[in-house]
Amino acid sequence: MRKSKFFLNLGQIKNSWSDKIPALDLDLILADAINQPREFIITHPEFRPNPWQLLKIYINLSRRNNDVPIAYITGHKEFFGLDFFVNKNVLVPRPDTEILVETAISLISNIFKSQNLSVIPTAKEESLSGSPHPITLIDVGTGSGCIPIAINKTLQQLNTATNKQTGITTHAIDISHRALRVVKKNAKKHNVKINFHQGNLIEPIAKSSIFSLQSSLIITANLPYLTQSQFDNEQSIKKEPKLALVADNQNGLSLYEKLLTQLKSSIFNLQSSITLLLEIDPSQTTDIRTLVKNIFPSAQIEIKKDLAGLDRVVIIQLITSTTTSHGTI
């Protein structure tokens, strides 16, 4: 008689699904179902889940076999060494985006050094700078909030002796109220103070005093940059929100064009520097350079490569009469 699947142990379950689902994903699904670390799955193949755990296991194995991302199944995704809550309302954080975070951290550190400030300013330094937060960080299309949270958390960890926040004011913007629920949960989890805004790109803050402050502005954005054909040809992303992946024109840069256009009409009172860090597809390097120069002819543009040696992050420094360059990042 064939043994019922409800009598299988972890090792037998893994063996029966190993030809359908990658080993790592199998381990994560099993670990999530029985509320144990992955190491337990590896070292205890003889463990027999209870009926309720088995039900969850088989439901989630079926979901993964139908291309639902493992992060949506477990509700977790590691990014920049931090654990983030994710669900179907936000894009799953990618390793490529860590290049953008690293670039932002380096830029912020250089700004503090150029102003002779600590990474976390002292009260005396705040008084001398004329602002309690000499840097304003704006993350556009924030999704899970992985970018601004990873930046802030890393800067916090540079001064573990105190419980102070970083010397930056952070804003996170998303058009989706469901996405903002996710980033709020992650910000609370990681103890990062963020101002949240719902709306289209920078429209929610375009008329605020943010763009007239005497602080350095850094805008990060990992906006949808895939073309429709790229989306159609990539099966692995079909279960993620299309709104967070696909731009509505042929070269995938329509949202970046809208962002730059909105920005141009918002910075007429700019009294300090502004730097944009934008994630792109490697094929868009020439087009993004042309786009930026058409809107900001005097902008300085630099391209950062990812770990595969492909163009990934565009660094745009806008030049004003009071802008001071912070050097190569």
N, C-alpha and C positions, 0 to 999 in steps of 0.2 A: 504494500500500500504506500502511496506517495505521502511523504511527511508534510503536514500542513505548514504553510509559511508562518503561522503564528507560533511555531515551536522553534523557529530558527534563532540562532545566536548571531552576534554582530559579525563574526567572521563569515558565516554562511550567507548572510544578507549581502555583505560586500562582494563575495564571490559571484553571487547570482546577478549582480548589477554592474560588475566591473567592465563589461563590454559595452555598456550604455552610458555610463557616467564616469567622469574623471575621478581618480582615487582621492584627491584632495576634497572635491565636492562631496563625495560619498562620506568621508570622515566628518566633514562639517555638518552634514545633514543628520548623521547619527548622533554626533555630540550634542547638537542642538535639541534633538528629541529627548535624550535622556539626561540633559542638563549636566554634562560632564565635559572636561577639556578634551581636545583632540587626542592628547597623549593617552587618555584612558581608552579610547577606541583602538588605538594601535597596540596597547599592551594587554588588553582584556578581550580578545576575540571570542572568548567563551561566554561572555555576558549575554544573558537573555532578557531583552526588554519586556516590560509588561504589556498587556493588550492595548492600553491607551497610547503608550509610547510607540508600539508597532504601527498603530493606525496613523499616527502623525508621520512616522518614517515613510510609510508607503504612499501617503498623500504627497509628501514633499519630494520623494524620489520620482513620482510621476510628473510633478510640476517641473522638476529640473530636466527630466527627459523631454519635456515639451519646451525647452529653451528659456524657462523663467530663470533670471539671474540668481545665483546662489545668495547674493546679498539681500535680495528681496525675500527669499525663503527664510533665512536666519534673522533678517532685520539688522544685520551688522556688516560693516565694511571697514577694514583698517586702511588708514591713509596717513602718511607722514608719521607713522608710529602711534597714531591715536585711533581709538575705536569710535566709529560714527554710526548712529542710528540712521537707517535708510528704509524707504518703502517705495512703492510704485509711483509716487508723486514727484520723485527727484531722480536725477541722473546718478548712477553708481559712480563714485569717485574713481578716477583712473591714475595709475602710477605716473603717466606722462604729465599730469597736472602738478605733480610735486616739483617739477622744474620751475613752474610759475611761483610756487610758494618759496622755494629757495632763493629765487631772484628777488622777491619782495623783501625777504628778511635781510638779504645782503644790502639792498638799497636803503632800507630803514636804518640799518646799522651805520652805513656811510653818512646818512643825513645827520644822525646824532653826533657822529665823530666830527663832521664839518662844523657843527654848532657848539662843539666842546661840551656836549651833554652826555650824561650816562644813558644807557639804554632805557632805564627807568629813572626819569629825572628826579632829583631831590627837590625839596621845597624851595631852596635857594635858586636852583637852576630854573625852576618854573617861573619864579619871580623875575629873573633876568631875561628870560625868553619872552615875557609878556603874554604867555599863554600856558595853561596847565597841560596842554596837549599840543606840542609843536608839529605833530604829524596827524593828518586825517586820512584814514583808509576807507575807501568806498569799494565794496564788492558788488558788482552788477550781475544779476542773474545768479544769485547766490546758491540756489538749490539746497543742498544739505548743509551748506555753510562751512564746508570742509576747508575752503581757502582762507577766509578771515580767521576762523578758529585756530587752524594750524599755525598761522602767522603769529597770532596773539599768544597762543600757548607756548610756542617756542621762545618768544621774547620774555614771557613770564618766567620760564625756567632758567633764564640767564641770571636771574636774581632770586634764588630759592630761599634766601635768608629772610625775605619779607613776604608779605601777602598782598603787596601792592599790585594794581593793574599796570599794564604797560603804558608808556608815555604816548599813546596814540588814541584818538577817537575813532571808533569804527562804526560804519554804516553798512547794512546789508539790504539789498533791494531784490525783490523778485515779483514777477507779475502774478504768480500763483499764490493764493492764500494758503493752499494746502502745503506748498513747499515751505512757506514761512513757519508753519507749525513744526515742520521737521527741524529747521535751523534753530528755532527757539529752544527746542528740546535738547539739541546738541550743545548750544551755547550754555544752557543751564548745567548740563552734565559736566562740561569742561571748565566751568566757572570763568567764562569770558563775557565781558560786558559789551553788548552790541546794540545799536539803535536800528530798529527794523522798519522797513518801508515797503508797502505794496504798490506796484505800478510798473509802467513801461519804461525800462532802462532807467535813466536818471531823472525822468519827469517828476517823481515825487519830491525831489530835493533841488530841482533846477532853479527855483526862485528863492531858495533859502539863503541864509548868510554864509553857508559853507564855502561858497566859491568866492567870497570876499574876505575871508579870514587870512590873517598873516601866518599861515601854517603851510607846510608842504603837503600837497595833495597827492595821494597815490590811488589810482583806480585800477582794480584788478577785474578781469572779466574772462570767463570761459563760456562764452555765448554759443548757441547752436551755430555750427559752421559746416555741417555736412550738406552736400547737395542731395536732391531727391534720389538721384541715381546711386549715390554712395550708400544711402540708407536702404534702397531696394536690394542692393547686392550684398548686404551684410546681415546674415540671418541672426547672428548672436545678439544684435541690439533691438530686435523687433519687439521685445517685451518691455523695453524702456520707453519713457514718455517721448513721443516724437517731437513735441513742442520744445524739449530740451536738447534735441539733436540736430534738427534740420532747419536750415535757413530757406527763405522763399525765393531765392534767385539762382542763376546758373552757376555762379562761382562760390556760393555759400557765405558771402560776406555782407549780406544785406543788413543784418542786425548791427554789425560793427559800423557800417556806414551811418545807420540811424544814431548810434551812440555818439559817434564823432560829430555828427551834425548837431545833435542836442547839446553836446558839450561846447561847441563853438559859440552858441548863443547864450551860454551860461557863465562864461569866464571873462566877461568884459571888465569885471572889477577885480580880477585876479591880482593879488599882491605878492605872491610867492610862486614856488615852482609847482608844476603838475606833471606827473609821470603816469603813463598808462602801461599796464602789462596785460597783453592779450594773448590767449592761447589760440593757435591756428592749426590747420592741416598743413603738412609740409609743402603741398602743391600750391598753396596760396601766397607764398612769399612775395612774388613779383606783384601780384594783384593788391596785396595789402599795402605794399610800399607806395604804389600808384594812388591808391585810395587815400592814404594819409596825406600825401603831398598835395593832392587836389583840394583837401579841406584845410590843412595846416601846412602851407608851403615851407615855412621855416623850421618845421619840426625836425628833431634829431631822431634817427631810427636805428635800432640795433636788433639783431636777431640772435636768440639763444637756442642752442640745439638740445635735444633730449638725449637720453642715454644711448639711443641707437644712432646718434649722429645726424638726426633729422631736424630741420627747422621746426621749432615748436612754440616759442614765446617771442612775441614782438614787444620791444621796449620802445616807447614813444615818449620823448621829452619835449614838452611844448615850451617854446621860447617866448618869454616876456621881458619887459625892460628891467624887471627885478629878479629874474631867474638866475640862480647860481647852479652851475653844473655840479653834480655829485660824483662825477667820474665814471669810469667804466665799471659795470657790475660784474 
